[in-house]
Amino acid sequence: MAATKIRGVRAAVCHDTYSAHQGVEHDDMNVLTLGARVIGPDPAFECVVAFLGATFSGEPRHRRRLDKVLAIEAEG
């Protein structure tokens, strides 16, 4: 939870490759967090691979979403 309070950090807990990949593509997530007691080593590795292989789509709807997050961050 604390990671998301740091300016410039967009973090999410992911337990599957879909969340890890889509977090980057749709929300420009730049920090992947994994629950050690929730996910095993093999799925964790797969999530890391998905996260590292993803890029922000830049689609207008995703850009608008990111701009809202950045505006909130700039206020705080």
Order of alpha helices (4+ residues) and beta strands (2+ residues): beta-alpha-beta-alpha-alpha
